[in-house]
Every structure is written in structure tokens, then in C-alpha cells.
Amino acid sequence: MKYLPLIFAGLLRKKTRSLLTLLSITVAFLLFGLLQGVNSAFSNSVQEGRHLRLGVHDRGYLPLAQR
């Protein structure tokens, strides 16, 4: 708590730098949240798509190493 006035004095000394720093941090959190949403949407669509697939297997299927 004793360094709080020094921190505010440093922030108010260069107002443009402080504003740009705050803006960049805000944009970083916004982008992180948006990308997490996109990742979640893609994951959900993949999970839903797995239920719609039809698996077909050959009766005489042998891996290539065993033939």
C-alpha cells in the first residue's frame, strides 16, 4: 500500500503510454475470449459430427504389416 502513490504518479506521468497499455491489455483479453469461443464452437461441431458418421469395415481387413 505504500507504493500505491508512486504507481499512480508513474501512470499519470505519461498518460498516452498508460492509455495505450490499458487498451492493448483489453484487446488481448477480448481476442482471447473470442478465440476460446471459436475453439469451443469447433469442438462442439466435431463432437456432434462424430455421431452422424457411418463406420464401414471390410470383413477381410488385415493391416498391411500382416499380409
N, C-alpha and C positions, 0 to 999 in steps of 0.2 A: 504494500500500500504506500510505502514511502517513495517509490519510484513512479507512481501514477502521474504526478505533476510534470515530471521530466518527459514521460511518454507523450502526454498531451502537448507539451511545448514543442517536442520534436515533430509531432504530426501537424501542428498548426504553423510551423515554420515554413514548410513547403507544401502549400495547400494543393497544388496541381499534382504533385507526386503522390500525396496521400489519396486524393480522389481517384487517380488512375490505378493505384494499387488496390483500393477497395472495389473499383469497377472490374478489374481483372480477376479478383477472387470471386466476385459474384458471377461473372461469366463462366469461370471454371466450374463452380458448383452447379450452375444451370446446365452446362454441357454434360457434366457427369450424370445428373438426374435424367436428362433426355436420353443419353446413351444406355443407361440402365433400363429405361422403359422400352427402348428398341430391342435390347437384348432379351428382355422378358417376353416381348411380343414374338420374337423369332423362336424362342424356346418353347413357348406355348403352341405355336403353329406346328413345330416339328413333333411335339408330343401328340397333338391331335392327328397329325398326318400318319403317324405310325399305326393308328387303329384302322385306317382306311386302306392299308396295303393288303394285298393278297399274296401270300407266300406260296411258291410253286417249287417243288423239288422233284428231281429225276429219280426214278426207282433204282437205276443202276449207277447212281452217283458215287464215284470214288475220287478222292483227292488225287491230283496229278502225281504226287510222290508215291502213291501205292499202285499205280497202274503198271 
